[in-house]
Amino acid sequence: MNGVQMEARTRASMRTFSDRALAIQPTGVRKMFDLAGDDVISFGLGEPDFQPPEVAIEAFHQAMKDGRNKYTTTAGLPALRRKIAESWSSHQPGMNEDNVCMTMSGTNALLNLFMTLVNPGDNVLLPEPYFPLYGPDATLVGGEAKYYPCLFENEFIPEVSDLEELVDDNTVAILYNFPSNPTGGTLNEAQRDDLLEFAKKHDLWIISDEVYDRIVFGGEHVSFMGADYDKVLVVNSFSKTFAMTGWRIGYIISSNLDAMKQVVKIQYYISACSNDAMQYAVLAAMEQANDYPDLMAREFQARCDLIVDRLNAMPGVQCHRPKGAIYVFPKVTVKGMTSEEVALEMLKDGVLCSPGSAFGPSGEGHLRFAYTISQAEIQRGMDKVEATLKRLQQVG
């Protein structure tokens, strides 16, 4: 073996993994799950404790029996896409199947949009506290994540003045998430309009993550869809609204047909297409069980009221009453302890929740509780939380 060959072999042996793989880490939420036993009361998982509508399960089974087990078009089943476009007609009339692309979950949809919109060196404005996938998606496509604050004192709605301090010539998009994971924050029309005008002023794409649009309490969902702006792309999913988290099916919708052509093209290289039979099942749910999300939302509102009342009665705890989603994000003060340390103490006492720091630095001092268990289990869990906090505050 000559010197050139030896040098090439040495270089090859030094290779490990891609920079993008090494640049991202497992989420802090998963760390708590890995430590939890089977006997805990879990407020950790953002997953509805419901089954999908029976009509959807039956339609899924029947579609497979009927041979719907093949590739579909990349954009997805036309009848389903038309139904989705129709469901948004109160926000944006005149859309059809060409305005919709089916994806393998909302998570897939997010990565698709980052790949579609962001070049290496570009930056994207992201909310903090945040859904843990946003920043890594920016990293994976070579972009930079720049986080804007969504503060407790503003009920987790961002201030335009904070956005203005972050935007620069390399900013190409801003992501909004309402109702929010992890905070439950939900905006009104005036707040939406302010955030819309900011994006318009700087000619930014809006990526609007609206996967909790059907889990809203005491009013209608306020969407960025239908705004007088052609650079809006909405991410949605059936995971939360029809309790189909394990089915992994979502979509991207936009009135901008040029953008949707690029989205569909990228989607082919991500997954080629979505599950054939499943799309028939989702269509059946939309056509025959469209009130199902409203039934779940009423139960979630009752649970939300229960958990907020219990938390606000505890010393050292302040909790807003969310108007949507399936989470509360209370401020929890225990002298000398981080949110992760408090969460670990609760885990020792049999309650799983997520430390606020798992959702970004501004989440420190908070805990996230997902109210995706029964009201009886919420009561039992809150008893344990209260006992843990009293013990820690006596020690402190």
Backbone torsions as a table, in degrees:
resi	resn	phi	psi	omega
1	MET	NA	127.4	-178.2
2	ASN	-84.0	175.6	-175.0
3	GLY	-62.4	-39.0	-179.6
4	VAL	-63.8	-42.6	179.6
5	GLN	-65.2	-39.7	179.2
6	MET	-64.5	-40.3	179.1
7	GLU	-64.6	-40.7	179.1
8	ALA	-64.4	-40.5	179.5
9	ARG	-66.1	-39.1	179.2
10	THR	-63.0	-43.4	178.7
11	ARG	-62.0	-41.8	-179.1
12	ALA	-64.3	-38.7	-178.3
13	SER	-70.3	-21.0	-179.7
14	MET	-84.6	-13.4	-179.6
15	ARG	-68.5	139.8	176.8
16	THR	-119.8	-91.7	-176.7
17	PHE	-133.6	169.0	-177.7
18	SER	-66.3	153.5	176.9
19	ASP	-58.8	-36.8	-177.4
20	ARG	-67.4	-35.7	178.0
21	ALA	-67.2	-40.4	-177.5
22	LEU	-75.6	-18.8	-175.7
23	ALA	-81.6	-13.9	-179.0
24	ILE	-115.6	153.5	-176.4
25	GLN	-126.5	159.1	173.5
26	PRO	-58.7	150.5	-177.3
27	THR	-73.7	152.8	178.0
28	GLY	-66.3	-22.9	178.2
29	VAL	-65.0	-43.2	-178.2
30	ARG	-64.5	-30.9	179.7
31	LYS	-57.5	-42.2	-179.8
32	MET	-67.1	-39.7	178.3
33	PHE	-61.4	-39.6	-178.0
34	ASP	-64.9	-27.9	-178.6
35	LEU	-87.8	-15.7	-172.2
36	ALA	-79.5	145.7	172.7
37	GLY	-90.2	-177.1	-177.0
38	ASP	-80.8	-13.8	-171.9
39	ASP	-101.5	13.5	-179.1
40	VAL	-84.1	157.1	168.2
41	ILE	-88.0	118.0	-168.5
42	SER	-102.2	114.7	167.6
43	PHE	-103.9	18.5	-170.4
44	GLY	-90.4	-33.3	-168.3
45	LEU	-95.6	125.1	177.8
46	GLY	-81.6	65.2	-174.6
47	GLU	-138.3	117.7	179.6
48	PRO	-54.8	137.1	179.6
49	ASP	-89.4	45.2	178.1
50	PHE	-122.4	159.9	168.6
51	GLN	-87.0	155.5	169.9
52	PRO	-60.5	160.7	178.0
53	PRO	-54.4	140.6	-177.8
54	GLU	-57.4	-36.8	-179.5
55	VAL	-62.1	-32.5	178.9
56	ALA	-72.4	-41.3	178.6
57	ILE	-62.1	-44.1	178.9
58	GLU	-64.9	-39.7	179.7
59	ALA	-67.1	-35.8	177.1
60	PHE	-61.2	-49.9	180.0
61	HIS	-60.5	-46.0	-178.0
62	GLN	-65.9	-38.7	180.0
63	ALA	-62.8	-39.5	176.7
64	MET	-65.3	-41.4	178.1
65	LYS	-64.3	-31.3	-179.8
66	ASP	-81.5	2.9	176.5
67	GLY	91.3	15.0	179.5
68	ARG	-82.8	63.6	-175.3
69	ASN	-127.4	28.9	-172.6
70	LYS	-115.7	178.4	170.5
71	TYR	-63.7	147.5	169.3
72	THR	-112.0	179.4	171.3
73	THR	-63.1	155.4	-178.4
74	THR	-57.3	-43.0	-177.3
75	ALA	-73.1	-20.2	176.6
76	GLY	110.9	176.8	-176.7
77	LEU	-58.8	119.0	-177.0
78	PRO	-56.1	-40.3	-178.7
79	ALA	-63.6	-38.5	177.7
80	LEU	-68.5	-42.8	-180.0
81	ARG	-63.3	-38.0	176.8
82	ARG	-64.4	-40.7	-179.9
83	LYS	-64.9	-40.2	178.0
84	ILE	-64.0	-46.0	178.8
85	ALA	-58.7	-41.7	178.5
86	GLU	-62.8	-37.1	-178.4
87	SER	-66.5	-18.6	178.5
88	TRP	-100.0	8.4	-172.6
89	SER	-65.4	-26.0	178.0
90	SER	-69.6	-24.1	176.2
91	HIS	-92.1	-41.8	-173.5
92	GLN	-142.9	90.2	179.2
93	PRO	-67.1	156.6	171.6
94	GLY	89.1	0.8	178.4
95	MET	-82.4	157.6	177.4
96	ASN	-139.7	-165.1	-175.5
97	GLU	-60.3	-24.6	-179.7
98	ASP	-69.9	-14.9	179.7
99	ASN	-90.2	2.4	-173.6
100	VAL	-129.1	138.4	171.5
101	CYS	-128.9	122.1	176.3
102	MET	-72.4	144.7	-179.8
103	THR	-134.3	163.3	176.3
104	MET	-85.4	71.1	179.0
105	SER	96.4	164.4	172.5
106	GLY	-65.9	-31.4	177.4
107	THR	-60.6	-45.9	175.3
108	ASN	-59.5	-42.5	-178.9
109	ALA	-60.7	-41.8	179.4
110	LEU	-61.9	-48.4	-179.9
111	LEU	-61.8	-39.3	177.0
112	ASN	-56.2	-46.8	-176.4
113	LEU	-69.0	-36.8	175.4
114	PHE	-63.8	-40.3	178.3
115	MET	-67.5	-32.9	-178.2
116	THR	-75.5	-33.9	-168.8
117	LEU	-107.4	-23.4	-165.6
118	VAL	-112.0	125.6	172.9
119	ASN	-97.1	156.8	172.3
120	PRO	-53.2	132.2	-178.5
121	GLY	95.3	-17.8	174.7
122	ASP	-75.2	160.9	172.1
123	ASN	-127.3	156.5	-178.8
124	VAL	-127.4	134.9	177.1
125	LEU	-85.3	125.8	-174.5
126	LEU	-126.4	147.2	179.9
127	PRO	-74.6	149.6	172.3
128	GLU	-141.5	127.3	5.7
129	PRO	-61.0	151.9	-168.9
130	TYR	-133.8	158.1	164.8
131	PHE	-67.1	126.2	-166.4
132	PRO	-62.1	-11.3	-178.7
133	LEU	-85.2	-16.2	-172.7
134	TYR	-60.6	-55.4	-176.7
135	GLY	-61.2	-48.6	177.3
136	PRO	-58.9	-33.4	176.3
137	ASP	-61.8	-41.7	177.1
138	ALA	-62.4	-42.3	179.3
139	THR	-63.0	-42.2	-175.7
140	LEU	-62.3	-28.3	179.6
141	VAL	-98.6	8.7	177.1
142	GLY	86.5	10.2	179.3
143	GLY	-94.8	-178.3	179.3
144	GLU	-118.4	134.0	174.3
145	ALA	-89.4	127.4	174.2
146	LYS	-121.4	120.8	-169.3
147	TYR	-97.4	130.2	174.5
148	TYR	-103.1	143.5	-173.4
149	PRO	-78.5	138.3	171.0
150	CYS	-121.0	96.0	-164.1
151	LEU	-93.6	150.5	178.9
152	PHE	-54.8	-43.3	-176.1
153	GLU	-67.2	-17.0	175.8
154	ASN	-105.3	19.0	-175.3
155	GLU	52.6	35.7	172.1
156	PHE	68.9	21.2	174.1
157	ILE	-98.7	129.4	-176.4
158	PRO	-70.8	155.1	174.8
159	GLU	-97.6	134.7	-179.9
160	VAL	-59.9	-33.5	179.2
161	SER	-60.4	-36.1	176.9
162	ASP	-69.3	-36.6	177.8
163	LEU	-65.6	-39.8	-178.8
164	GLU	-62.6	-29.8	179.9
165	GLU	-73.2	-18.2	-174.5
166	LEU	-101.6	-31.4	-173.6
167	VAL	-68.1	142.0	175.7
168	ASP	-147.0	-172.7	-175.0
169	ASP	-65.8	-18.1	-179.6
170	ASN	-96.6	2.5	179.4
171	THR	-80.8	124.6	-177.4
172	VAL	-112.7	-18.9	-175.5
173	ALA	-155.3	158.7	171.0
174	ILE	-130.7	138.0	178.7
175	LEU	-106.3	128.7	173.8
176	TYR	-113.5	146.4	-179.6
177	ASN	-138.4	98.2	178.4
178	PHE	-140.7	133.8	-14.3
179	PRO	-55.5	151.3	-165.5
180	SER	-98.9	141.6	160.9
181	ASN	-108.2	115.1	25.6
182	PRO	-106.5	-1.5	-163.8
183	THR	-91.4	-21.1	-171.3
184	GLY	77.6	2.1	-179.3
185	GLY	-59.8	138.5	-177.6
186	THR	-138.9	135.5	-175.1
187	LEU	-99.1	163.5	173.4
188	ASN	-101.5	178.2	-174.4
189	GLU	-64.6	-38.8	-179.7
190	ALA	-64.4	-42.8	177.9
191	GLN	-65.8	-40.3	175.7
192	ARG	-59.1	-44.7	-178.2
193	ASP	-63.9	-37.7	177.3
194	ASP	-63.4	-43.5	-179.8
195	LEU	-69.4	-33.6	176.4
196	LEU	-65.5	-44.7	-178.8
197	GLU	-64.0	-36.1	175.9
198	PHE	-59.7	-47.2	-179.2
199	ALA	-63.7	-41.8	178.5
200	LYS	-60.9	-45.2	-177.2
201	LYS	-56.6	-37.7	-176.5
202	HIS	-103.8	9.7	176.6
203	ASP	55.2	47.3	-178.3
204	LEU	-99.0	145.1	166.7
205	TRP	-68.0	140.4	172.5
206	ILE	-104.8	120.0	168.5
207	ILE	-100.3	111.7	-176.4
208	SER	-109.4	109.7	179.7
209	ASP	-86.9	105.6	-173.4
210	GLU	-121.5	39.4	-174.4
211	VAL	-69.0	-14.8	177.7
212	TYR	-103.3	24.6	-173.1
213	ASP	-63.5	-23.2	179.6
214	ARG	-98.3	-0.5	177.3
215	ILE	-111.6	77.4	-176.4
216	VAL	-130.9	139.8	-174.4
217	PHE	-111.9	132.1	169.7
218	GLY	72.1	26.5	179.3
219	GLY	168.7	-175.2	179.6
220	GLU	-93.8	151.5	174.6
221	HIS	-64.6	134.6	176.5
222	VAL	-100.8	113.9	-173.4
223	SER	-108.6	157.4	169.5
224	PHE	-85.3	-11.2	174.0
225	MET	-67.5	137.7	179.2
226	GLY	91.7	-4.0	176.5
227	ALA	-67.0	154.5	-179.9
228	ASP	-79.1	67.8	-175.8
229	TYR	-162.8	129.9	-172.4
230	ASP	-96.4	15.4	179.5
231	LYS	-117.3	41.8	179.2
232	VAL	-111.1	127.5	175.9
233	LEU	-125.3	121.9	-176.1
234	VAL	-102.6	131.6	173.3
235	VAL	-99.3	132.6	175.0
236	ASN	-143.1	170.4	-173.0
237	SER	-155.5	154.6	174.4
238	PHE	-95.7	1.6	-176.3
239	SER	-60.0	-48.0	-175.3
240	LYS	-88.4	-43.3	-171.0
241	THR	-74.5	-27.1	176.8
242	PHE	-121.2	17.1	176.9
243	ALA	55.8	46.2	-177.0
244	MET	-116.2	38.3	-174.7
245	THR	-56.5	-41.2	-178.2
246	GLY	-76.9	-11.2	179.6
247	TRP	-78.4	-24.7	177.9
248	ARG	56.6	67.7	177.9
249	ILE	-142.0	130.2	-179.9
250	GLY	-149.2	-163.7	179.8
251	TYR	-163.1	163.5	170.6
252	ILE	-116.1	136.9	178.1
253	ILE	-135.5	139.8	178.6
254	SER	-157.8	148.3	173.3
255	SER	-77.0	-10.8	-177.1
256	ASN	-87.0	101.6	-175.3
257	LEU	-70.6	-31.1	176.1
258	ASP	-63.5	-42.5	177.5
259	ALA	-64.4	-40.5	-178.1
260	MET	-66.0	-31.4	175.6
261	LYS	-62.8	-40.4	178.1
262	GLN	-68.9	-39.7	178.6
263	VAL	-59.9	-46.8	-179.2
264	VAL	-63.5	-40.0	178.7
265	LYS	-62.0	-45.6	177.9
266	ILE	-63.9	-38.3	-177.0
267	GLN	-60.4	-34.5	178.7
268	TYR	-58.8	-40.3	-176.5
269	TYR	-82.0	-10.2	174.6
270	ILE	-87.7	-50.2	-174.7
271	SER	-143.7	5.5	-178.8
272	ALA	69.1	-53.5	178.4
273	CYS	-168.2	171.2	176.3
274	SER	-90.2	170.7	-178.3
275	ASN	-61.7	129.6	-174.7
276	ASP	-63.9	-63.8	-175.4
277	ALA	-61.1	-36.9	-178.1
278	MET	-60.5	-35.5	-179.1
279	GLN	-65.6	-34.9	174.3
280	TYR	-66.0	-36.1	179.0
281	ALA	-66.4	-42.8	178.8
282	VAL	-65.1	-40.7	177.3
283	LEU	-59.5	-43.0	178.1
284	ALA	-61.2	-40.9	178.5
285	ALA	-62.0	-44.1	-178.7
286	MET	-67.0	-35.1	-176.5
287	GLU	-83.0	-33.5	-170.3
288	GLN	-117.0	-9.8	-179.1
289	ALA	-140.1	40.8	-174.3
290	ASN	-69.3	-14.3	176.9
291	ASP	-85.8	-4.9	-175.7
292	TYR	-59.4	-45.3	176.9
293	PRO	-58.8	-33.6	179.7
294	ASP	-68.9	-36.6	176.9
295	LEU	-63.9	-44.0	177.5
296	MET	-63.8	-41.8	-177.0
297	ALA	-61.4	-36.5	178.8
298	ARG	-64.8	-40.4	177.5
299	GLU	-67.9	-40.7	178.6
300	PHE	-63.6	-35.9	178.4
301	GLN	-64.8	-41.1	177.7
302	ALA	-62.3	-40.9	178.2
303	ARG	-67.0	-39.6	179.3
304	CYS	-60.5	-47.2	179.7
305	ASP	-60.3	-40.8	-179.3
306	LEU	-63.5	-49.9	-174.8
307	ILE	-70.1	-36.1	178.0
308	VAL	-64.8	-44.8	179.6
309	ASP	-62.0	-41.4	-179.8
310	ARG	-66.1	-44.8	-177.9
311	LEU	-64.6	-43.6	-177.0
312	ASN	-69.5	-15.0	176.3
313	ALA	-85.5	-5.2	-177.7
314	MET	-93.1	143.1	178.1
315	PRO	-66.6	138.6	177.5
316	GLY	80.1	10.9	-177.5
317	VAL	-122.8	133.8	172.5
318	GLN	-128.6	129.2	-176.0
319	CYS	-139.0	124.5	172.0
320	HIS	-71.0	156.2	175.8
321	ARG	-96.0	104.2	-176.6
322	PRO	-64.1	155.2	176.6
323	LYS	-106.2	10.1	178.8
324	GLY	-176.8	178.9	-177.8
325	ALA	68.1	-159.1	-173.3
326	ILE	-135.2	31.7	-175.5
327	TYR	-136.4	150.1	161.7
328	VAL	-118.8	151.7	-174.9
329	PHE	-133.9	65.9	-174.5
330	PRO	-69.8	152.6	169.3
331	LYS	-84.7	123.7	-175.8
332	VAL	-123.9	117.3	-175.7
333	THR	-107.3	115.7	171.6
334	VAL	-130.0	114.7	-172.7
335	LYS	-54.0	127.9	173.9
336	GLY	79.0	9.1	-177.6
337	MET	-126.2	141.0	174.5
338	THR	-81.6	167.9	178.9
339	SER	-63.6	-35.1	178.3
340	GLU	-67.6	-40.0	178.3
341	GLU	-64.4	-40.1	177.5
342	VAL	-65.2	-43.7	179.5
343	ALA	-61.9	-37.8	178.6
344	LEU	-67.7	-36.6	176.0
345	GLU	-65.5	-39.3	176.9
346	MET	-64.6	-37.6	178.8
347	LEU	-62.8	-38.7	176.5
348	LYS	-60.3	-31.1	-178.2
349	ASP	-93.0	7.2	172.6
350	GLY	96.5	18.8	177.7
351	VAL	-126.8	127.5	177.0
352	LEU	-101.6	121.2	170.8
353	CYS	-138.1	176.8	-176.6
354	SER	-108.6	132.2	175.9
355	PRO	-67.1	141.1	-179.0
356	GLY	-60.5	-28.6	-179.1
357	SER	-64.9	-18.1	176.5
358	ALA	-67.0	-13.6	-177.0
359	PHE	-112.6	19.2	177.6
360	GLY	116.2	161.0	-176.2
361	PRO	-56.4	-35.5	-178.4
362	SER	-74.5	-7.6	174.4
363	GLY	-80.6	-10.3	178.2
364	GLU	-58.4	138.7	-176.3
365	GLY	90.6	-0.1	178.8
366	HIS	-121.1	163.9	169.0
367	LEU	-129.8	148.2	174.3
368	ARG	-107.3	127.6	174.1
369	PHE	-116.8	123.2	173.3
370	ALA	-92.6	122.5	-178.5
371	TYR	-91.1	64.8	-177.8
372	THR	-111.4	30.8	174.0
373	ILE	-130.7	168.9	-175.1
374	SER	-64.1	161.6	178.6
375	GLN	-62.5	-35.2	177.7
376	ALA	-64.4	-41.1	178.4
377	GLU	-69.9	-33.9	175.2
378	ILE	-61.3	-45.7	178.7
379	GLN	-59.3	-45.8	-178.9
380	ARG	-65.1	-41.0	179.1
381	GLY	-66.0	-40.3	179.5
382	MET	-67.1	-31.7	173.9
383	ASP	-59.5	-42.6	-179.9
384	LYS	-68.5	-42.0	178.9
385	VAL	-60.0	-45.3	-179.6
386	GLU	-62.1	-42.0	179.9
387	ALA	-65.1	-40.4	179.0
388	THR	-63.7	-45.4	-178.2
389	LEU	-64.9	-40.3	177.6
390	LYS	-62.6	-40.4	178.7
391	ARG	-64.6	-45.1	-177.6
392	LEU	-67.4	-38.0	-178.7
393	GLN	-70.4	-30.6	175.3
394	GLN	-69.1	-38.7	178.0
395	VAL	-66.6	-44.1	-178.1
396	GLY	-65.0	NA	NA
